[in-house]
Amino acid sequence: MSEPKRYHLYAGLDVHAFAKAEAVLKFSVEDDGMWVMWEDYARLKSEVERIRLIGDEIIMDVYRSECLTDKWCKMARKWNAAKEGKQS
């Protein structure tokens, strides 16, 4: 998936001739913005979940096939550690 657009939120004043100034919240697209649109966040979250489920299925296929070489065991440990947010 491509990188989502990031936004910076700021307050501004809209001033119109012969009218009161209004305080408004505005967004600007920034490379280092602190915000992403909810739709982008939801899409990223679903993509992460889809990839996690695929990885779990691959690991379970390895266990079912009993192809437990040292390489596959290390990969399974790394996968499970990554899911928990740990360093492998």
PyMOL Python script that loads the backbone (N, CA, C, O; Angstrom):
from pymol import cmd

cmd.read_pdbstr("""\
ATOM      1  N   MET A   1       0.839  -1.175   0.000  1.00  0.00           N
ATOM      2  CA  MET A   1       0.000   0.000   0.000  1.00  0.00           C
ATOM      3  C   MET A   1       0.884   1.237   0.000  1.00  0.00           C
ATOM      4  O   MET A   1       1.959   1.254   0.598  1.00  0.00           O
ATOM      5  N   SER A   2       0.420   2.246  -0.666  1.00  0.00           N
ATOM      6  CA  SER A   2       1.191   3.484  -0.705  1.00  0.00           C
ATOM      7  C   SER A   2       1.089   4.215   0.628  1.00  0.00           C
ATOM      8  O   SER A   2       0.184   3.978   1.428  1.00  0.00           O
ATOM      9  N   GLU A   3       2.017   5.082   0.831  1.00  0.00           N
ATOM     10  CA  GLU A   3       2.048   5.889   2.058  1.00  0.00           C
ATOM     11  C   GLU A   3       0.819   6.805   2.098  1.00  0.00           C
ATOM     12  O   GLU A   3       0.538   7.489   1.114  1.00  0.00           O
ATOM     13  N   PRO A   4       0.083   6.831   3.215  1.00  0.00           N
ATOM     14  CA  PRO A   4      -1.097   7.702   3.281  1.00  0.00           C
ATOM     15  C   PRO A   4      -0.690   9.170   3.376  1.00  0.00           C
ATOM     16  O   PRO A   4       0.411   9.494   3.820  1.00  0.00           O
ATOM     17  N   LYS A   5      -1.587  10.042   2.956  1.00  0.00           N
ATOM     18  CA  LYS A   5      -1.336  11.472   3.098  1.00  0.00           C
ATOM     19  C   LYS A   5      -1.373  11.821   4.580  1.00  0.00           C
ATOM     20  O   LYS A   5      -2.239  11.347   5.316  1.00  0.00           O
ATOM     21  N   ARG A   6      -0.438  12.645   5.006  1.00  0.00           N
ATOM     22  CA  ARG A   6      -0.383  13.082   6.390  1.00  0.00           C
ATOM     23  C   ARG A   6      -0.760  14.558   6.428  1.00  0.00           C
ATOM     24  O   ARG A   6      -0.485  15.307   5.491  1.00  0.00           O
ATOM     25  N   TYR A   7      -1.392  14.961   7.522  1.00  0.00           N
ATOM     26  CA  TYR A   7      -1.917  16.317   7.618  1.00  0.00           C
ATOM     27  C   TYR A   7      -1.436  17.007   8.880  1.00  0.00           C
ATOM     28  O   TYR A   7      -1.140  16.378   9.896  1.00  0.00           O
ATOM     29  N   HIS A   8      -1.370  18.300   8.776  1.00  0.00           N
ATOM     30  CA  HIS A   8      -1.090  19.158   9.919  1.00  0.00           C
ATOM     31  C   HIS A   8      -2.364  19.966  10.167  1.00  0.00           C
ATOM     32  O   HIS A   8      -2.929  20.537   9.234  1.00  0.00           O
ATOM     33  N   LEU A   9      -2.808  20.015  11.398  1.00  0.00           N
ATOM     34  CA  LEU A   9      -4.017  20.740  11.769  1.00  0.00           C
ATOM     35  C   LEU A   9      -3.612  22.074  12.387  1.00  0.00           C
ATOM     36  O   LEU A   9      -2.726  22.127  13.240  1.00  0.00           O
ATOM     37  N   TYR A  10      -4.256  23.137  11.959  1.00  0.00           N
ATOM     38  CA  TYR A  10      -3.960  24.438  12.547  1.00  0.00           C
ATOM     39  C   TYR A  10      -5.227  25.279  12.599  1.00  0.00           C
ATOM     40  O   TYR A  10      -6.177  25.047  11.852  1.00  0.00           O
ATOM     41  N   ALA A  11      -5.221  26.243  13.479  1.00  0.00           N
ATOM     42  CA  ALA A  11      -6.352  27.164  13.620  1.00  0.00           C
ATOM     43  C   ALA A  11      -6.061  28.421  12.821  1.00  0.00           C
ATOM     44  O   ALA A  11      -4.914  28.859  12.723  1.00  0.00           O
ATOM     45  N   GLY A  12      -7.097  28.990  12.258  1.00  0.00           N
ATOM     46  CA  GLY A  12      -6.931  30.209  11.488  1.00  0.00           C
ATOM     47  C   GLY A  12      -8.150  31.100  11.645  1.00  0.00           C
ATOM     48  O   GLY A  12      -9.147  30.709  12.252  1.00  0.00           O
ATOM     49  N   LEU A  13      -8.060  32.267  11.107  1.00  0.00           N
ATOM     50  CA  LEU A  13      -9.179  33.203  11.119  1.00  0.00           C
ATOM     51  C   LEU A  13      -9.619  33.438   9.685  1.00  0.00           C
ATOM     52  O   LEU A  13      -8.803  33.748   8.817  1.00  0.00           O
ATOM     53  N   ASP A  14     -10.910  33.290   9.446  1.00  0.00           N
ATOM     54  CA  ASP A  14     -11.488  33.672   8.163  1.00  0.00           C
ATOM     55  C   ASP A  14     -12.098  35.048   8.338  1.00  0.00           C
ATOM     56  O   ASP A  14     -13.009  35.238   9.144  1.00  0.00           O
ATOM     57  N   VAL A  15     -11.599  35.988   7.592  1.00  0.00           N
ATOM     58  CA  VAL A  15     -12.090  37.362   7.687  1.00  0.00           C
ATOM     59  C   VAL A  15     -12.731  37.731   6.351  1.00  0.00           C
ATOM     60  O   VAL A  15     -12.105  37.635   5.295  1.00  0.00           O
ATOM     61  N   HIS A  16     -13.976  38.151   6.423  1.00  0.00           N
ATOM     62  CA  HIS A  16     -14.704  38.568   5.227  1.00  0.00           C
ATOM     63  C   HIS A  16     -15.050  40.052   5.369  1.00  0.00           C
ATOM     64  O   HIS A  16     -15.259  40.547   6.476  1.00  0.00           O
ATOM     65  N   ALA A  17     -15.105  40.727   4.276  1.00  0.00           N
ATOM     66  CA  ALA A  17     -15.434  42.160   4.304  1.00  0.00           C
ATOM     67  C   ALA A  17     -16.819  42.371   4.914  1.00  0.00           C
ATOM     68  O   ALA A  17     -17.779  41.691   4.553  1.00  0.00           O
ATOM     69  N   PHE A  18     -16.903  43.301   5.823  1.00  0.00           N
ATOM     70  CA  PHE A  18     -18.156  43.678   6.472  1.00  0.00           C
ATOM     71  C   PHE A  18     -18.791  42.547   7.281  1.00  0.00           C
ATOM     72  O   PHE A  18     -20.013  42.504   7.425  1.00  0.00           O
ATOM     73  N   ALA A  19     -17.981  41.639   7.805  1.00  0.00           N
ATOM     74  CA  ALA A  19     -18.511  40.550   8.626  1.00  0.00           C
ATOM     75  C   ALA A  19     -17.519  40.253   9.745  1.00  0.00           C
ATOM     76  O   ALA A  19     -16.369  40.691   9.715  1.00  0.00           O
ATOM     77  N   LYS A  20     -17.987  39.511  10.715  1.00  0.00           N
ATOM     78  CA  LYS A  20     -17.111  39.117  11.818  1.00  0.00           C
ATOM     79  C   LYS A  20     -16.083  38.099  11.341  1.00  0.00           C
ATOM     80  O   LYS A  20     -16.315  37.339  10.401  1.00  0.00           O
ATOM     81  N   ALA A  21     -14.968  38.110  12.006  1.00  0.00           N
ATOM     82  CA  ALA A  21     -13.947  37.088  11.739  1.00  0.00           C
ATOM     83  C   ALA A  21     -14.382  35.794  12.416  1.00  0.00           C
ATOM     84  O   ALA A  21     -14.929  35.806  13.519  1.00  0.00           O
ATOM     85  N   GLU A  22     -14.134  34.696  11.747  1.00  0.00           N
ATOM     86  CA  GLU A  22     -14.494  33.390  12.297  1.00  0.00           C
ATOM     87  C   GLU A  22     -13.229  32.572  12.530  1.00  0.00           C
ATOM     88  O   GLU A  22     -12.338  32.529  11.682  1.00  0.00           O
ATOM     89  N   ALA A  23     -13.164  31.924  13.694  1.00  0.00           N
ATOM     90  CA  ALA A  23     -12.066  30.994  13.957  1.00  0.00           C
ATOM     91  C   ALA A  23     -12.411  29.665  13.283  1.00  0.00           C
ATOM     92  O   ALA A  23     -13.518  29.152  13.446  1.00  0.00           O
ATOM     93  N   VAL A  24     -11.472  29.116  12.537  1.00  0.00           N
ATOM     94  CA  VAL A  24     -11.703  27.857  11.825  1.00  0.00           C
ATOM     95  C   VAL A  24     -10.492  26.941  12.002  1.00  0.00           C
ATOM     96  O   VAL A  24      -9.369  27.398  12.211  1.00  0.00           O
ATOM     97  N   LEU A  25     -10.751  25.654  11.913  1.00  0.00           N
ATOM     98  CA  LEU A  25      -9.676  24.663  11.907  1.00  0.00           C
ATOM     99  C   LEU A  25      -9.394  24.295  10.464  1.00  0.00           C
ATOM    100  O   LEU A  25     -10.317  24.065   9.682  1.00  0.00           O
ATOM    101  N   LYS A  26      -8.130  24.240  10.117  1.00  0.00           N
ATOM    102  CA  LYS A  26      -7.742  23.932   8.747  1.00  0.00           C
ATOM    103  C   LYS A  26      -6.702  22.817   8.738  1.00  0.00           C
ATOM    104  O   LYS A  26      -5.994  22.599   9.721  1.00  0.00           O
ATOM    105  N   PHE A  27      -6.627  22.126   7.624  1.00  0.00           N
ATOM    106  CA  PHE A  27      -5.644  21.068   7.417  1.00  0.00           C
ATOM    107  C   PHE A  27      -4.726  21.469   6.281  1.00  0.00           C
ATOM    108  O   PHE A  27      -5.142  22.129   5.329  1.00  0.00           O
ATOM    109  N   SER A  28      -3.483  21.065   6.391  1.00  0.00           N
ATOM    110  CA  SER A  28      -2.569  21.181   5.264  1.00  0.00           C
ATOM    111  C   SER A  28      -1.819  19.863   5.135  1.00  0.00           C
ATOM    112  O   SER A  28      -1.490  19.233   6.140  1.00  0.00           O
ATOM    113  N   VAL A  29      -1.551  19.450   3.914  1.00  0.00           N
ATOM    114  CA  VAL A  29      -0.825  18.203   3.671  1.00  0.00           C
ATOM    115  C   VAL A  29       0.648  18.463   3.947  1.00  0.00           C
ATOM    116  O   VAL A  29       1.239  19.384   3.383  1.00  0.00           O
ATOM    117  N   GLU A  30       1.241  17.646   4.818  1.00  0.00           N
ATOM    118  CA  GLU A  30       2.649  17.787   5.201  1.00  0.00           C
ATOM    119  C   GLU A  30       3.299  16.411   5.224  1.00  0.00           C
ATOM    120  O   GLU A  30       2.656  15.429   5.595  1.00  0.00           O
ATOM    121  N   ASP A  31       4.557  16.331   4.835  1.00  0.00           N
ATOM    122  CA  ASP A  31       5.280  15.055   4.884  1.00  0.00           C
ATOM    123  C   ASP A  31       5.400  14.522   6.305  1.00  0.00           C
ATOM    124  O   ASP A  31       5.366  13.311   6.526  1.00  0.00           O
ATOM    125  N   ASP A  32       5.540  15.434   7.270  1.00  0.00           N
ATOM    126  CA  ASP A  32       5.720  15.008   8.660  1.00  0.00           C
ATOM    127  C   ASP A  32       4.494  15.312   9.518  1.00  0.00           C
ATOM    128  O   ASP A  32       4.606  15.460  10.735  1.00  0.00           O
ATOM    129  N   GLY A  33       3.323  15.407   8.884  1.00  0.00           N
ATOM    130  CA  GLY A  33       2.098  15.723   9.614  1.00  0.00           C
ATOM    131  C   GLY A  33       1.782  14.674  10.675  1.00  0.00           C
ATOM    132  O   GLY A  33       2.152  13.508  10.537  1.00  0.00           O
ATOM    133  N   MET A  34       1.102  15.094  11.723  1.00  0.00           N
ATOM    134  CA  MET A  34       0.780  14.201  12.838  1.00  0.00           C
ATOM    135  C   MET A  34      -0.526  13.445  12.625  1.00  0.00           C
ATOM    136  O   MET A  34      -0.832  12.536  13.398  1.00  0.00           O
ATOM    137  N   TRP A  35      -1.297  13.786  11.614  1.00  0.00           N
ATOM    138  CA  TRP A  35      -2.622  13.218  11.439  1.00  0.00           C
ATOM    139  C   TRP A  35      -2.742  12.513  10.100  1.00  0.00           C
ATOM    140  O   TRP A  35      -2.114  12.912   9.119  1.00  0.00           O
ATOM    141  N   VAL A  36      -3.554  11.458  10.065  1.00  0.00           N
ATOM    142  CA  VAL A  36      -3.969  10.830   8.815  1.00  0.00           C
ATOM    143  C   VAL A  36      -5.493  10.799   8.826  1.00  0.00           C
ATOM    144  O   VAL A  36      -6.109  10.782   9.891  1.00  0.00           O
ATOM    145  N   MET A  37      -6.091  10.793   7.660  1.00  0.00           N
ATOM    146  CA  MET A  37      -7.550  10.711   7.578  1.00  0.00           C
ATOM    147  C   MET A  37      -8.005   9.355   8.103  1.00  0.00           C
ATOM    148  O   MET A  37      -7.289   8.362   7.976  1.00  0.00           O
ATOM    149  N   TRP A  38      -9.178   9.317   8.684  1.00  0.00           N
ATOM    150  CA  TRP A  38      -9.703   8.079   9.267  1.00  0.00           C
ATOM    151  C   TRP A  38      -9.764   6.972   8.217  1.00  0.00           C
ATOM    152  O   TRP A  38      -9.458   5.821   8.528  1.00  0.00           O
ATOM    153  N   GLU A  39     -10.147   7.288   6.998  1.00  0.00           N
ATOM    154  CA  GLU A  39     -10.244   6.281   5.948  1.00  0.00           C
ATOM    155  C   GLU A  39      -8.877   5.647   5.681  1.00  0.00           C
ATOM    156  O   GLU A  39      -8.780   4.434   5.497  1.00  0.00           O
ATOM    157  N   ASP A  40      -7.828   6.462   5.660  1.00  0.00           N
ATOM    158  CA  ASP A  40      -6.475   5.934   5.452  1.00  0.00           C
ATOM    159  C   ASP A  40      -6.044   5.066   6.631  1.00  0.00           C
ATOM    160  O   ASP A  40      -5.439   4.011   6.443  1.00  0.00           O
ATOM    161  N   TYR A  41      -6.358   5.514   7.844  1.00  0.00           N
ATOM    162  CA  TYR A  41      -6.011   4.744   9.037  1.00  0.00           C
ATOM    163  C   TYR A  41      -6.720   3.391   9.010  1.00  0.00           C
ATOM    164  O   TYR A  41      -6.101   2.359   9.268  1.00  0.00           O
ATOM    165  N   ALA A  42      -8.002   3.397   8.701  1.00  0.00           N
ATOM    166  CA  ALA A  42      -8.769   2.144   8.655  1.00  0.00           C
ATOM    167  C   ALA A  42      -8.216   1.210   7.587  1.00  0.00           C
ATOM    168  O   ALA A  42      -8.135   0.001   7.802  1.00  0.00           O
ATOM    169  N   ARG A  43      -7.833   1.768   6.424  1.00  0.00           N
ATOM    170  CA  ARG A  43      -7.267   0.945   5.354  1.00  0.00           C
ATOM    171  C   ARG A  43      -5.930   0.346   5.778  1.00  0.00           C
ATOM    172  O   ARG A  43      -5.666  -0.829   5.522  1.00  0.00           O
ATOM    173  N   LEU A  44      -5.086   1.151   6.425  1.00  0.00           N
ATOM    174  CA  LEU A  44      -3.802   0.631   6.917  1.00  0.00           C
ATOM    175  C   LEU A  44      -4.015  -0.467   7.955  1.00  0.00           C
ATOM    176  O   LEU A  44      -3.336  -1.493   7.934  1.00  0.00           O
ATOM    177  N   LYS A  45      -4.959  -0.243   8.857  1.00  0.00           N
ATOM    178  CA  LYS A  45      -5.234  -1.232   9.898  1.00  0.00           C
ATOM    179  C   LYS A  45      -5.718  -2.549   9.298  1.00  0.00           C
ATOM    180  O   LYS A  45      -5.288  -3.619   9.730  1.00  0.00           O
ATOM    181  N   SER A  46      -6.606  -2.484   8.309  1.00  0.00           N
ATOM    182  CA  SER A  46      -7.100  -3.711   7.685  1.00  0.00           C
ATOM    183  C   SER A  46      -5.992  -4.408   6.899  1.00  0.00           C
ATOM    184  O   SER A  46      -5.947  -5.637   6.859  1.00  0.00           O
ATOM    185  N   GLU A  47      -5.100  -3.639   6.275  1.00  0.00           N
ATOM    186  CA  GLU A  47      -3.979  -4.231   5.537  1.00  0.00           C
ATOM    187  C   GLU A  47      -3.032  -4.970   6.491  1.00  0.00           C
ATOM    188  O   GLU A  47      -2.576  -6.072   6.185  1.00  0.00           O
ATOM    189  N   VAL A  48      -2.742  -4.369   7.631  1.00  0.00           N
ATOM    190  CA  VAL A  48      -1.888  -5.021   8.631  1.00  0.00           C
ATOM    191  C   VAL A  48      -2.540  -6.317   9.123  1.00  0.00           C
ATOM    192  O   VAL A  48      -1.864  -7.337   9.261  1.00  0.00           O
ATOM    193  N   GLU A  49      -3.831  -6.280   9.383  1.00  0.00           N
ATOM    194  CA  GLU A  49      -4.533  -7.479   9.851  1.00  0.00           C
ATOM    195  C   GLU A  49      -4.510  -8.573   8.786  1.00  0.00           C
ATOM    196  O   GLU A  49      -4.315  -9.747   9.100  1.00  0.00           O
ATOM    197  N   ARG A  50      -4.711  -8.185   7.527  1.00  0.00           N
ATOM    198  CA  ARG A  50      -4.680  -9.167   6.442  1.00  0.00           C
ATOM    199  C   ARG A  50      -3.304  -9.825   6.332  1.00  0.00           C
ATOM    200  O   ARG A  50      -3.209 -11.042   6.175  1.00  0.00           O
ATOM    201  N   ILE A  51      -2.253  -9.034   6.414  1.00  0.00           N
ATOM    202  CA  ILE A  51      -0.888  -9.579   6.331  1.00  0.00           C
ATOM    203  C   ILE A  51      -0.596 -10.474   7.537  1.00  0.00           C
ATOM    204  O   ILE A  51       0.037 -11.521   7.398  1.00  0.00           O
ATOM    205  N   ARG A  52      -1.060 -10.058   8.720  1.00  0.00           N
ATOM    206  CA  ARG A  52      -0.849 -10.874   9.914  1.00  0.00           C
ATOM    207  C   ARG A  52      -1.539 -12.229   9.777  1.00  0.00           C
ATOM    208  O   ARG A  52      -0.957 -13.252  10.135  1.00  0.00           O
ATOM    209  N   LEU A  53      -2.759 -12.252   9.268  1.00  0.00           N
ATOM    210  CA  LEU A  53      -3.481 -13.511   9.094  1.00  0.00           C
ATOM    211  C   LEU A  53      -2.803 -14.410   8.070  1.00  0.00           C
ATOM    212  O   LEU A  53      -2.755 -15.627   8.249  1.00  0.00           O
ATOM    213  N   ILE A  54      -2.280 -13.824   7.001  1.00  0.00           N
ATOM    214  CA  ILE A  54      -1.552 -14.613   6.002  1.00  0.00           C
ATOM    215  C   ILE A  54      -0.301 -15.226   6.627  1.00  0.00           C
ATOM    216  O   ILE A  54      -0.007 -16.400   6.402  1.00  0.00           O
ATOM    217  N   GLY A  55       0.432 -14.443   7.404  1.00  0.00           N
ATOM    218  CA  GLY A  55       1.626 -14.957   8.079  1.00  0.00           C
ATOM    219  C   GLY A  55       1.289 -16.077   9.044  1.00  0.00           C
ATOM    220  O   GLY A  55       2.005 -17.076   9.104  1.00  0.00           O
ATOM    221  N   ASP A  56       0.204 -15.927   9.806  1.00  0.00           N
ATOM    222  CA  ASP A  56      -0.225 -16.988  10.726  1.00  0.00           C
ATOM    223  C   ASP A  56      -0.552 -18.265   9.965  1.00  0.00           C
ATOM    224  O   ASP A  56      -0.203 -19.364  10.397  1.00  0.00           O
ATOM    225  N   GLU A  57      -1.225 -18.109   8.827  1.00  0.00           N
ATOM    226  CA  GLU A  57      -1.594 -19.280   8.033  1.00  0.00           C
ATOM    227  C   GLU A  57      -0.352 -19.983   7.480  1.00  0.00           C
ATOM    228  O   GLU A  57      -0.304 -21.213   7.443  1.00  0.00           O
ATOM    229  N   ILE A  58       0.641 -19.223   7.056  1.00  0.00           N
ATOM    230  CA  ILE A  58       1.883 -19.826   6.557  1.00  0.00           C
ATOM    231  C   ILE A  58       2.568 -20.613   7.672  1.00  0.00           C
ATOM    232  O   ILE A  58       3.012 -21.741   7.457  1.00  0.00           O
ATOM    233  N   ILE A  59       2.652 -20.022   8.854  1.00  0.00           N
ATOM    234  CA  ILE A  59       3.286 -20.717   9.980  1.00  0.00           C
ATOM    235  C   ILE A  59       2.526 -21.989  10.333  1.00  0.00           C
ATOM    236  O   ILE A  59       3.140 -23.018  10.615  1.00  0.00           O
ATOM    237  N   MET A  60       1.189 -21.931  10.322  1.00  0.00           N
ATOM    238  CA  MET A  60       0.397 -23.132  10.635  1.00  0.00           C
ATOM    239  C   MET A  60       0.586 -24.202   9.561  1.00  0.00           C
ATOM    240  O   MET A  60       0.626 -25.388   9.886  1.00  0.00           O
ATOM    241  N   ASP A  61       0.701 -23.812   8.295  1.00  0.00           N
ATOM    242  CA  ASP A  61       0.959 -24.788   7.236  1.00  0.00           C
ATOM    243  C   ASP A  61       2.294 -25.489   7.454  1.00  0.00           C
ATOM    244  O   ASP A  61       2.413 -26.692   7.218  1.00  0.00           O
ATOM    245  N   VAL A  62       3.291 -24.747   7.901  1.00  0.00           N
ATOM    246  CA  VAL A  62       4.602 -25.343   8.179  1.00  0.00           C
ATOM    247  C   VAL A  62       4.476 -26.365   9.310  1.00  0.00           C
ATOM    248  O   VAL A  62       5.014 -27.468   9.213  1.00  0.00           O
ATOM    249  N   TYR A  63       3.766 -26.000  10.382  1.00  0.00           N
ATOM    250  CA  TYR A  63       3.580 -26.934  11.495  1.00  0.00           C
ATOM    251  C   TYR A  63       2.808 -28.173  11.055  1.00  0.00           C
ATOM    252  O   TYR A  63       3.150 -29.285  11.456  1.00  0.00           O
ATOM    253  N   ARG A  64       1.772 -27.998  10.236  1.00  0.00           N
ATOM    254  CA  ARG A  64       0.960 -29.133   9.778  1.00  0.00           C
ATOM    255  C   ARG A  64       1.761 -30.065   8.881  1.00  0.00           C
ATOM    256  O   ARG A  64       1.572 -31.281   8.918  1.00  0.00           O
ATOM    257  N   SER A  65       2.659 -29.497   8.071  1.00  0.00           N
ATOM    258  CA  SER A  65       3.434 -30.331   7.158  1.00  0.00           C
ATOM    259  C   SER A  65       4.616 -30.987   7.858  1.00  0.00           C
ATOM    260  O   SER A  65       5.315 -31.814   7.272  1.00  0.00           O
ATOM    261  N   GLU A  66       4.831 -30.618   9.101  1.00  0.00           N
ATOM    262  CA  GLU A  66       5.938 -31.157   9.904  1.00  0.00           C
ATOM    263  C   GLU A  66       7.281 -30.950   9.214  1.00  0.00           C
ATOM    264  O   GLU A  66       8.192 -31.766   9.347  1.00  0.00           O
ATOM    265  N   CYS A  67       7.387 -29.885   8.499  1.00  0.00           N
ATOM    266  CA  CYS A  67       8.639 -29.517   7.834  1.00  0.00           C
ATOM    267  C   CYS A  67       9.392 -28.583   8.772  1.00  0.00           C
ATOM    268  O   CYS A  67       9.714 -27.453   8.406  1.00  0.00           O
ATOM    269  N   LEU A  68       9.664 -29.047   9.954  1.00  0.00           N
ATOM    270  CA  LEU A  68      10.220 -28.183  10.990  1.00  0.00           C
ATOM    271  C   LEU A  68      11.742 -28.201  10.978  1.00  0.00           C
ATOM    272  O   LEU A  68      12.376 -28.692  11.912  1.00  0.00           O
ATOM    273  N   THR A  69      12.307 -27.672   9.932  1.00  0.00           N
ATOM    274  CA  THR A  69      13.753 -27.529   9.917  1.00  0.00           C
ATOM    275  C   THR A  69      14.107 -26.384  10.860  1.00  0.00           C
ATOM    276  O   THR A  69      13.239 -25.626  11.293  1.00  0.00           O
ATOM    277  N   ASP A  70      15.368 -26.276  11.162  1.00  0.00           N
ATOM    278  CA  ASP A  70      15.825 -25.207  12.049  1.00  0.00           C
ATOM    279  C   ASP A  70      15.486 -23.841  11.468  1.00  0.00           C
ATOM    280  O   ASP A  70      15.126 -22.923  12.204  1.00  0.00           O
ATOM    281  N   LYS A  71      15.601 -23.707  10.155  1.00  0.00           N
ATOM    282  CA  LYS A  71      15.296 -22.445   9.475  1.00  0.00           C
ATOM    283  C   LYS A  71      13.828 -22.060   9.705  1.00  0.00           C
ATOM    284  O   LYS A  71      13.540 -20.910  10.037  1.00  0.00           O
ATOM    285  N   TRP A  72      12.903 -23.004   9.533  1.00  0.00           N
ATOM    286  CA  TRP A  72      11.479 -22.725   9.707  1.00  0.00           C
ATOM    287  C   TRP A  72      11.148 -22.421  11.165  1.00  0.00           C
ATOM    288  O   TRP A  72      10.308 -21.563  11.438  1.00  0.00           O
ATOM    289  N   CYS A  73      11.793 -23.108  12.101  1.00  0.00           N
ATOM    290  CA  CYS A  73      11.547 -22.835  13.526  1.00  0.00           C
ATOM    291  C   CYS A  73      11.994 -21.421  13.887  1.00  0.00           C
ATOM    292  O   CYS A  73      11.299 -20.713  14.616  1.00  0.00           O
ATOM    293  N   LYS A  74      13.149 -21.014  13.378  1.00  0.00           N
ATOM    294  CA  LYS A  74      13.616 -19.646  13.626  1.00  0.00           C
ATOM    295  C   LYS A  74      12.653 -18.627  13.037  1.00  0.00           C
ATOM    296  O   LYS A  74      12.345 -17.614  13.665  1.00  0.00           O
ATOM    297  N   MET A  75      12.174 -18.906  11.809  1.00  0.00           N
ATOM    298  CA  MET A  75      11.243 -17.988  11.174  1.00  0.00           C
ATOM    299  C   MET A  75       9.945 -17.886  11.981  1.00  0.00           C
ATOM    300  O   MET A  75       9.403 -16.793  12.140  1.00  0.00           O
ATOM    301  N   ALA A  76       9.450 -19.001  12.485  1.00  0.00           N
ATOM    302  CA  ALA A  76       8.217 -18.989  13.279  1.00  0.00           C
ATOM    303  C   ALA A  76       8.416 -18.191  14.565  1.00  0.00           C
ATOM    304  O   ALA A  76       7.533 -17.433  14.966  1.00  0.00           O
ATOM    305  N   ARG A  77       9.567 -18.355  15.210  1.00  0.00           N
ATOM    306  CA  ARG A  77       9.832 -17.583  16.429  1.00  0.00           C
ATOM    307  C   ARG A  77       9.905 -16.092  16.125  1.00  0.00           C
ATOM    308  O   ARG A  77       9.380 -15.277  16.884  1.00  0.00           O
ATOM    309  N   LYS A  78      10.555 -15.729  15.019  1.00  0.00           N
ATOM    310  CA  LYS A  78      10.648 -14.321  14.631  1.00  0.00           C
ATOM    311  C   LYS A  78       9.260 -13.753  14.316  1.00  0.00           C
ATOM    312  O   LYS A  78       8.941 -12.630  14.705  1.00  0.00           O
ATOM    313  N   TRP A  79       8.436 -14.541  13.607  1.00  0.00           N
ATOM    314  CA  TRP A  79       7.090 -14.084  13.265  1.00  0.00           C
ATOM    315  C   TRP A  79       6.263 -13.833  14.532  1.00  0.00           C
ATOM    316  O   TRP A  79       5.607 -12.798  14.655  1.00  0.00           O
ATOM    317  N   ASN A  80       6.297 -14.774  15.459  1.00  0.00           N
ATOM    318  CA  ASN A  80       5.516 -14.622  16.690  1.00  0.00           C
ATOM    319  C   ASN A  80       6.030 -13.448  17.532  1.00  0.00           C
ATOM    320  O   ASN A  80       5.237 -12.740  18.152  1.00  0.00           O
ATOM    321  N   ALA A  81       7.332 -13.239  17.557  1.00  0.00           N
ATOM    322  CA  ALA A  81       7.890 -12.103  18.296  1.00  0.00           C
ATOM    323  C   ALA A  81       7.464 -10.780  17.645  1.00  0.00           C
ATOM    324  O   ALA A  81       7.126  -9.817  18.334  1.00  0.00           O
ATOM    325  N   ALA A  82       7.487 -10.753  16.314  1.00  0.00           N
ATOM    326  CA  ALA A  82       7.100  -9.516  15.612  1.00  0.00           C
ATOM    327  C   ALA A  82       5.636  -9.187  15.868  1.00  0.00           C
ATOM    328  O   ALA A  82       5.287  -8.016  16.018  1.00  0.00           O
ATOM    329  N   LYS A  83       4.776 -10.195  15.919  1.00  0.00           N
ATOM    330  CA  LYS A  83       3.358  -9.945  16.185  1.00  0.00           C
ATOM    331  C   LYS A  83       3.148  -9.338  17.567  1.00  0.00           C
ATOM    332  O   LYS A  83       2.222  -8.555  17.777  1.00  0.00           O
ATOM    333  N   GLU A  84       4.007  -9.701  18.495  1.00  0.00           N
ATOM    334  CA  GLU A  84       3.907  -9.180  19.856  1.00  0.00           C
ATOM    335  C   GLU A  84       4.659  -7.851  20.025  1.00  0.00           C
ATOM    336  O   GLU A  84       4.674  -7.269  21.109  1.00  0.00           O
ATOM    337  N   GLY A  85       5.275  -7.388  18.945  1.00  0.00           N
ATOM    338  CA  GLY A  85       5.997  -6.112  18.993  1.00  0.00           C
ATOM    339  C   GLY A  85       7.372  -6.225  19.617  1.00  0.00           C
ATOM    340  O   GLY A  85       7.946  -5.223  20.046  1.00  0.00           O
ATOM    341  N   LYS A  86       7.902  -7.432  19.673  1.00  0.00           N
ATOM    342  CA  LYS A  86       9.219  -7.646  20.268  1.00  0.00           C
ATOM    343  C   LYS A  86      10.270  -7.755  19.171  1.00  0.00           C
ATOM    344  O   LYS A  86       9.955  -8.050  18.018  1.00  0.00           O
ATOM    345  N   GLN A  87      11.512  -7.517  19.542  1.00  0.00           N
ATOM    346  CA  GLN A  87      12.624  -7.726  18.633  1.00  0.00           C
ATOM    347  C   GLN A  87      12.927  -9.210  18.594  1.00  0.00           C
ATOM    348  O   GLN A  87      12.825  -9.896  19.611  1.00  0.00           O
ATOM    349  N   SER A  88      13.300  -9.709  17.425  1.00  0.00           N
ATOM    350  CA  SER A  88      13.639 -11.131  17.332  1.00  0.00           C
ATOM    351  C   SER A  88      15.130 -11.325  17.427  1.00  0.00           C
ATOM    352  O   SER A  88      15.610 -12.458  17.369  1.00  0.00           O
TER     353      SER A  88
END
""", "prot")
cmd.dss("prot")
cmd.show_as("cartoon", "prot")
cmd.util.cbc("prot")
cmd.orient("prot")
